[in-house]
């Protein structure tokens, strides 16, 4: 799968693994995730390529994933999917 690159070694390996699992679970493109968490569409790509995340960014990522899961279970959000591949309803 394209988005499942092996995380760069370092402190963020666990974070990148959690993000990759969440992206599959939520069917969410990495750019949407990055914009939602940090207003940075390249966040996931940068983390996969070795960018180190500080403690506040790690908290924001974990909080976003936790809140999304709770909202999904409550029926308040749905899986996003990649809008580039979505077909318009006729």
C-alpha positions as CSV (number, residue, x, y, z in Angstrom):
1,X,0.0,0.0,0.0
2,X,1.3,3.4,-0.9
3,X,0.9,5.1,2.5
4,X,2.5,2.3,4.5
5,X,6.1,3.2,4.4
6,X,8.3,1.9,7.1
7,X,8.7,4.7,9.7
8,X,12.1,6.4,9.9
9,X,14.1,5.1,12.9
10,X,13.9,7.4,15.9
11,X,11.6,8.7,18.5
12,X,8.6,9.0,16.1
13,X,8.5,5.4,14.9
14,X,5.6,4.5,17.3
15,X,3.8,7.7,16.4
16,X,4.0,7.1,12.7
17,X,2.8,3.5,13.2
18,X,-0.3,4.8,15.1
19,X,-1.0,7.4,12.5
20,X,-0.7,4.8,9.6
21,X,-3.2,2.5,11.5
22,X,-5.6,5.4,12.1
23,X,-5.5,6.5,8.4
24,X,-6.5,3.0,7.4
25,X,-9.2,2.8,10.0
26,X,-10.6,6.2,9.2
27,X,-10.1,5.9,5.4
28,X,-8.5,9.3,5.7
29,X,-5.9,10.8,3.3
30,X,-2.7,11.9,5.0
31,X,-3.2,15.5,3.9
32,X,-6.6,15.7,5.5
33,X,-5.2,14.3,8.7
34,X,-2.3,16.8,8.7
35,X,-4.6,19.7,8.0
36,X,-7.0,18.6,10.8
37,X,-4.3,18.1,13.4
38,X,-1.8,20.9,12.6
39,X,-2.9,22.9,9.6
40,X,-0.1,21.2,7.7
41,X,-1.0,18.9,4.8
42,X,2.5,17.6,4.7
43,X,2.6,16.5,8.3
44,X,2.3,12.8,7.8
45,X,4.8,12.8,4.9
46,X,7.3,14.8,6.9
47,X,7.0,12.5,9.9
48,X,7.5,9.5,7.7
49,X,10.6,11.1,6.3
50,X,12.1,11.7,9.7
51,X,10.7,14.9,11.0
52,X,10.7,14.8,14.8
53,X,7.5,15.7,16.6
54,X,7.5,17.6,19.8
55,X,5.4,16.7,22.8
56,X,2.7,19.1,22.0
57,X,2.3,17.8,18.5
58,X,2.2,14.2,19.8
59,X,-0.6,15.2,22.2
60,X,-2.5,16.9,19.4
61,X,-2.2,13.8,17.2
62,X,-3.3,11.5,19.9
63,X,-6.2,13.7,21.0
64,X,-7.4,14.1,17.4
65,X,-7.4,10.3,16.9
66,X,-9.2,9.7,20.2
67,X,-11.8,12.4,19.6
68,X,-12.4,11.1,16.0
69,X,-13.0,7.6,17.2
70,X,-15.4,8.7,19.9
71,X,-17.3,10.8,17.4
72,X,-17.4,7.9,14.9
73,X,-18.8,5.6,17.5
74,X,-21.4,8.2,18.3
75,X,-22.3,8.5,14.6
76,X,-21.2,12.1,14.4
77,X,-18.5,11.6,11.7
78,X,-18.0,9.1,8.9
79,X,-15.0,7.7,7.2
80,X,-13.6,10.4,4.9
81,X,-12.2,8.5,1.9
82,X,-10.2,10.2,-0.7
83,X,-12.3,12.7,-2.5
84,X,-10.2,12.4,-5.7
85,X,-11.6,8.8,-6.1
86,X,-15.2,9.5,-5.0
87,X,-17.9,9.3,-7.7
88,X,-20.6,11.9,-7.6
89,X,-24.1,10.6,-7.0
90,X,-26.2,10.8,-10.1
